[in-house]
Amino acid sequence: MTIQIVPLGAGQDVGRSCILVTIGGKNIMLDCGMHMGFNDERRFPDFSYISKTGDFTEMLDCVIISHFHLDHCGALPFFTEMCGYDGNIYMTHPTKAICPILLEDYRKITVDKKGERNFFTSQDIKNCMKKVIAVNLHQTIMVDDDLEICAYYAGHVLGAAMFYIRVGEESLVYTGDYNMTPDRHLGSAWIDKVKPDVLITESTYATTIRDSKRSRERDFLKKVHDCVAGGGNVIIPVFALGRAQELCILIETYWDRMDLKVPIYFSAGLTEKANHFYRLFINWTNEKIKSTFVHRNMFDFKHIRAWDRAYIDNPGPMVVFATPGMLHSGTSLELFKKWAPDPKNMVIMPGFCVAGTVGSRVLAGEKHIKTDSFTTIEVNLQVKNLSFSAHADAKGIMQLIRQCDAKNVVLVHGEKSSMGFLKSRIMTEFGIPCFDPANGTTVSIETSHVIPIEMSASLLKQHLIRQTETQDPGMTTSSSPEHSSSDDSSEQPDVKTPVDIRPSDKVLIQGMLVMDDGKPIRLEDADEVLEKVGMVNHKVRFEVRKAYNATALRRAVENAELNESQQGISAMDTDADESQIGDSYQEWDSDRFALNLVHVALERSIGKQIKVVREKEDDSIAIRSVKIRAPTDKDEFERGGLLVGWDYRDEDLATRVLSIVTLALSANR
């Protein structure tokens, strides 16, 4: 079985998240985002990869949206209403509620302000959202008879979810964006130990391990306070929901404690919308917010007021939370143009900025930034980058891999150089394959197909006992009668307790598969099954010839004869006297001598765990069904080799015996 993964966006890049997955014959699109670094056709994924003819509904079984950020859902109305996809779309309830608001803001900026054509309309957004099926956390949704999905809490922003996807025995987890560290208003991401065949994880901060949250908060508040104390204005670019609420709670608490009077503003309308959504979906917040919400709404800010464009020329310091978060448009870019030339002012970038945005160029240290054909911004203000991003850092990504116990990892939503570093670390630390495909590149991952079966208790016990019999010396088991002390007059039968049955390694179990309509597949003892159905039990035996060098054995005997201390003979089992080895070696019998060597080796190797018997009738060696003998005239084998035969049920024991025989016969070459 094979799982195929193709990033149509976010492959070795941040933005335009869109991952196409084929699992168990089902095609699923994971996220459908836009790229903030482009204003042409590159801002949306290349959907022609899915279908050249536009039959997307037939090609895709469903679309899953992880959260409401535009780089994960910004292309959705375009895909459904302009490209024609009419199938199921799944997202959580908060994501369904917030998505249309952010999509409408995006449309207004693109169409109303920039005057672009061939873009989705307000009605397209409404029609798109009608196709959405909202899901609850931990709710298993059957998309069809074979495909099931389940959402898990991802932290990051309100309503963000990781999705577990299963088709038959194949499974994968798609994280979207997630945060393994709780913050002031959201909890940390969590998922069951689902052991997916593939984990597709974001890697935005693949090489970063953040310092403590408290030290970052102190640094943020000090920089803001120092700037306004010096008469400067502070602009904090944020997205409407998520980090904005986190920083607002932080700065509101600080302003209250320090009794500061400097005004704080938030882009108009967003505070009211945020309050509404957090009140509506209070169960998605952390325990502190939920426990205090009845008495006090943490999002009813006393010091933070709605922003008005008329305030832009007000004298005196101020702090403004302005959208969007990467300075690529809107209020944040307008304020930045106004305040950038003054070195008293400050811009604090609290999160990641996609390459190509004004924010990324500011962080790169550019002093003259051209935003369009007519505008160049002179950058003299103070630039600070404090990571309050709600993405998992390298430590968090490793923690999630360990938590869900993935068999393969695919990295997306990250920069190529950072991905390469994390990829090496994952393969080294976990010993599992890791991939970081570029956009349009297919990754094919082979999966093993596991069929669960039941097993009869008698068969399991029988094979566990056999396993203990063939384990290394020192294993704690009940002593067998044949190895009991000779002066023990009251021999007890060998009864093994459950404590004694402790396999030290994997147990090879042989039985017969029984398949009945409507019942689980069952593995039972072959004798019991054949007796039930009245069939004859046919014995199957195998026999192989283990050759040896007769000349080398004879030379070893002659060397032993010349040794005055008889060390060669005394090194053998004490039961083997000189007549067994060869009476003065007058009549040389190489097969008998080889059998003696093998007998000694077997007694030393496994004689304490399992009985090794020397049969007098045919001078053979027997260990359960395994029999070692010299060839006779009836055999088709030539002399100069021993024959080793066994019943098919003793395959595991025979493997060990064969290795001992090989070593015993080759040691004298």
Secondary structure, 3 states (H helix, E strand, C coil): CEEEEEEEECCCCCCCCEEEEEECCEEEEECCCCCCCCCCHHHCCCHHHCCCCCCHHHHCCEEECCCCCHHHHCCHHHHHHHCCCCCCEEEEHHHHHHHHHHHHHHHHHHHHHCCCCCCCCHHHHHHHHHCEEEECECCEEECCCCEEEEEEECCCCCCCEEEEEEECCEEEEECCCCCCCCCCCCCCCCCCCCCCCEEEEECCECCCCCCCHHHHHHHHHHHHHHHHHCCCCEEEECCCCCHHHHHHHHHHHHHHHHCCCCCEEECCCHHHHHHHHHHHCHHHCCHHHHHHCCCCCCCCCCCEEECCHHHHHCCCCCEEEECCCCCCCHHHHHHHHHHCCCCCCEEEECCCCCCCCHHHHHHCCCCEEECCCCCEEECCCEEEECCCCCCCEHHHHHHHHHHHCCCCEEEECCCHHHHHHHHHHHHHHHCCCEECCCCCCCEEEECCCCCCCEECHHHHHHHHHHHHHCCCCCCCCCCCHHHCCCCCCCCCCCCCCCCCCCCCCCCCCCCEEECCCCCCCEEECHHHHHHHHCCCCCCCEEEEEEECCHHHHHHHHHHHHHCCCCHHHHCCCCCCCHHHHHHHHCCCCHHHHHHHHHHHHHHHHHCCCCCCEEECCCCEEEECCEEEECCCCCCCCCCCEEEEEEEHHHHHHHHHHHHHHHHHHHCCC
